[in-house]
Amino acid sequence: MAPRTIAIYGKGGIGKSFTTTNLSATFAMMNKRVLQLGCDPKHDSTTSLFGGISLPTVTEVFADKNAKNEQVEISDIVFRRDIPGFPQPIYGIELGGPQVGRGCGGRGIISGFDVLEKLGIFEWDIDIILMDFLGDVVCGGFATPLARSLSEEVLLVTSNDRQSIFTSNNICQANNYFRTIGGRSRLLGLIVNRDDGSGMAESYAKAAGINVLMKVPYNLQARDMDDSFDFAVKLPEVGEPFRKLATDILNNAITPCNASGLDFKDFVRLFGDVSEELPAAATADELFRRPNGDGEGGAAEPAPKATANSSAPDAERQRLLECIEKLPEPEREIYALHEVEGKSPEQIAGLKAISEEEVRATLTSARKAMRKLFFAL
């Protein structure tokens, strides 16, 4: 029988790995064969699960094997831990990802799933696969289990702060979108971690039509156990709600949500009044304004025109403006009026109260100087 697959999403640092790890432990104590799949470039999902051991990642192993022209084997990337008192071992995989600034984490997730599918992950003798996913990154790789229906069910982990609820709303919207184009992942509901009793997550869930599945109050002892790589579900006040959630999942006692999430205005209204005023627009004049050449400020020079089509300030345009600044007056002003603002010699003559011939002569002189300046930079 194919494994039950559940994706767990949440904002970074909100406790989704804590939730995933303790849910894995709960299922294992209920005699289920569990695989926890860490899907975050930080590759720290399974650290507590394995008593503080950091697992080699699929990304690292694949790169090493590929350099040697060798194939990745199951034993290279799948690890087990036998825990005293647990009737079943727990299995773990970390997909990993590139080092910071050196690649796309989402692409690493996609490549990692490709490797696992080739190794037959969905045919292994596993009862439940829990996928621990970062939820506040919106690129497509992190939506892989939703986009490809690799997860049958989705759990959202949040607390009562706006940013973590906002992340949950984003994932809800993403899952709803994929369902409209054939996706089959079902949203089971919301887990409120570090519940402070304020009720904000519950207010959001009610407005969005999402089940609240479990509330885990902040518990100092549970945090200390997690920091020391132990299972917080050993504490009765933590273990009981986790066991109830695991039992409900196994018994299919949770009715999936059909929530589409809230649009931005409806979301922020949960936290206070929303102004309908339009923002004040900045102008090109104020952004391109510069002091006069004497360095004492004074009246601003005419501002160059800037539109979306001008691609300002690209590198070439920036060099052009720097060169114009180096021209002497009156060449600088006349050249800027003509080349930047697009005014004709006739228009410039009218603005400056000089003859058109003088304007053209000044432009000719300015162009010669500009060629030298432009290619000297």
N, C-alpha and C positions, 0 to 999 in steps of 0.2 A: 504494500500500500504506500502511496506517495506521502511524503511528510506534510504535515500541516505547516503552512508558512505564514509568519506574522511579521510585519514591518513596524518598528517602533520609532517614531519621529519626535524630535523636540529641539528646542533652541540649545545651542552649545552651553554647557555648564548648568543646565536646568535639572539634571539628574536622570537623564534617559539611560545612561549606562548603569547607574545604580538600579533603576527600575528593571532593565533588561536582565542584569545579572541575578537579581533576587527572584525574578520570575523564572529564569532558567533553573535556579536552585530549587524553587518550589515544585516545578514540573518534575525535576529529577527525583526529589523526595517522594513524589507521587508515582514513582516507578516508570517514568517516561524517559525515553532516550532523546536527549536534547542537544542540539547544535546551536551555539551562539555565534553569529556572524557579525563581526565588527566592520562597519561600512563607513569609516571616518579616516581621513589621512593621518590623524593623530595616533591611530592604532592602539588605543588604550581601553577599548570596550571590555576585553577579556582579562585585563590585568588582575582585577579582584577575583574573577572566576577561577584563575589559575594561581591564586595565593601570592600574587606579586610578580609572577613571571611574565615577561614581555614576549609574546609569540613572534616568530619570524613571519613576515607578511607575504602575501601572494605577489605583490609588486616586486619586493626584493628577490624572492626566490625565482620568479619568472625571469627577471633581468639576468641573474647569475646563471641560470640554466640556459637561457638563450645565448649568452656569450660563449658557452661551452658546447652549443649545438646539442643540448640534451633536453629531454622531455620532463615536464613537471609531473611528479607522481603524487598520489593522495597523501602518502606519508611525509612528503616535503612540506605540506601546508596545513594539514589537519592534525590537531593535537587533542589528547584526552587527559582527563584528570579523574583519578579514582579518589573519592572523598570518604573518609570513615563515616559510617552511619547512613550513607546514601546507597539505595539499592541499585542505582544505575550510575555509570560514569557520565561525566559531562564532556562534550566535545566543543572545540573552539577553533575559529579561523579569523584572522585579521586580513582584510583586503589591503590596507595601507594606502599609500599614495606617494606622490613626489615630495621632495623636500620643499620647504617654503620658498615660493618665488621661482621654482624651477620646472613647473609643469601644471597641468590641469588636474585637480583632484577628481572632478567629475569623470574625466576621461579614464582615470585610473579605476574608478568604480566599474565603469562599463567593461573595461578590459579584464578586470578581476572576475566579473560574472561570466564573461566568455570562457575564461579558464575553468571555472567551476562547473559550468554546464558541459564542457567537453569531458570533464571527469565524472559526469553523471550525478551531480549533487542531488537532483530531485528524484533519483532512483535509489539512494542509499537507505539502509535500514535505520531510519531516524523517525521518531514520532513527530517532533516539532522543531522547526528552524525559526529562531528569533533573530531578526535582522535589525541591528542597532544603527540607525541612520541619523546623520546630522540634518537638522530640518531648516536651519536659517541660511542655507546656501541654495540659490534658486536655479543653478545651471542643471541641464537635463540629466547629467550622470547620476545625481542624487535622487532623481525621480525614477530611476531604472525599475524598481519593483512595481511601481504604479504604472509606468508607461508600457511595460512588457507583461503586466499581470503576473509577476513572479511571486508576489505576496498575495495570499488569499484575503488576508485581513490586515487592517491598519489600526494601530493604537497611537494616540497623541499624548505626549507628556508635557505638562505645563505647570506653572505656579500661578499666583494671583497677580503678577506684574504684567504690565501692558505688552512689553516686548515679547515675552514668552507666549502670551495668548495670541499676539499678532502672528508669530511663527506658526502656531497651530492653525490659525485661520488660513494662512497661505497654503499649508499642506492640504487642508480640507478643500480649498478651491482647486488645487492641482488634481487631487483625486477625483473630484467631480468632473473636471474637464476630461480626464482620461476615460471616465465612464461614459461620457457622451460620444466618444469615438471608439467604443468597444472594450474599454478596460473592465476588468472583472474584480478588482480589489475592493473589498467592502470595509467601510469605516465602522469599527466597533464602538469607538467613543474616546473619551478624554480621561486621563489620569491626572489628578491634581497632586503634585509633589510639594513638599514643604508648605503644606496648607496652613495659612495663618488665620483662617477663620473669617477673612474679609468678604468672601463670597464672589469676588470679581470673576474668577474662572467659571463659576457656576452661572453667573448672570450672562456671560458670553455664551456658554453652552446652551442655555435656555433660548437665547435670542437666535442662535444659529441652528437649533434643532439637533444638538449633539448629546449623546448619552454621557453622563458623568459616571464612570465605572468604579473609581476608587479614589479616596482621599487619604493621603499619607501626611500626617502632621509632622512638623519639624521635630526631630528627635536627636538630641546631642549624642546619646549613646549609639544610635544607629549610624550617625556620621562617623563617630570614632571607629566603629567596627568596619565601615567601608574603607576608611583611611588605612586601617591595618590589614586590609585585604581579607576580611571575613564577611560572612553573610548576615545582613541585618535581619533577615527573616527568622533568625534564631530567637529574636525578641518576640514574645507573644503579641505585643501591640502592633508590631510590623508584620509578623508572619500571618496573622489571622486574615487581614484584608487581602494579602497576596494569595493566600490559599483559596479564599472565596473567588477572587478574580480568575485564578487558574481553573478552578472547578467549573465556573460559569462558561469559560472558553471551551473546555473539553466537552461539556454537556450541550454546547450550542444554545445556551440559555440567554445569549445576548442578541437582541434584534438589531441588525446593522442600521446605521443612520443613512438617511437620504439627503443629508445636509449639503448645500452648495457653498456654505460659508457666507460671510457678510462682505458687502462692498466697503470701501474705505470710510466713507462718510458714516455709514451705519455702525461701523466698528468703533470709530473714535467717539461717536455719540454715547457709547457705553461709559465713557470716562468723563464726559462733560459736554457742555454746549459747543456746537461747531459754528464758527463764523461763516456767513455766506458772502462776505466781502471778497472782492477780487484783489489779488496782490498788486502792489504798485510796481509798474514796469520800469526797469532801468533804460537809459537811452545811450545811444552811441556817443552823443556829445559829452556826457558826463564821464564815460569810461575812457574815451580817447583824449580827454582834456589834458593839456600840458602847459607848464609855465612858459613865459616868453624867454627868448634866448639870453636875456641879461641875467637870468638866474634869480631874479627878484620876484617872480610870480607875476601878478598883474592879469590883464585880460588873457583869456585862453585863446590859443590858435584855433583856426577852423578845424573841426574834427573830421577825420576821414570817414567816409561812408562804410558801414559794415552791415552786411546782410548774411543770411544763411547760405546764399549762393556764392558769397565771396570767399568762403572757407577761411575766414580770418579767425585767429591769427596763425596761419600755417607758417612753416619755416621761411619760405620765400618772401611772403608778405612782411614778415617780421624784419627780415633783412632790408627790404625796401624802406620800411619806416625808419629803421636805424640810419640808413644812408641819407634819407631826407633830412634827418635831424642835423647831419653834419654839413649841409649846404649853408652858405652865407645868405643873409637877407639881401635883396628881396627874392632871390632864386628859390629859397626854401618854401616861402608862402605861395608863390605862383606855381611852382612845380606840384605842391601838394593839392592846390585847387584843381589843377588840370588832371594829374595822374591818379590821385586818390579820390577826390570828390567828383571827378568826371566832368568838370566845367569846361566849356569851349573857350578858346582865346578871346572870342568876342565877349562872352560873359565876364571873363576875368577883367578885360579892359574896362567894362562898365563898372565892375565892383571896385577896381583900384583907381579909377579915374585917370587912366593912362591910355596911350594909343595901342591898337591891336598889334602894330609892328613892334612896339617895345615888349609886349607880352611874348611874341614869337621869338624875338631875339633872346629874351631871358630864358625861355624854355630850351632853346638850342644850347645855350651856355650851360644850363643846369643838367641837360642830358649828358653832355660830355663829362661833366664832373661826376655824375651818377654812375657812369660806366666804370670809371676808375675806382670809385668808392665801393660799388657793389662787388666787384671781383677782387677787391683788396681785403674784404672781410672774410 
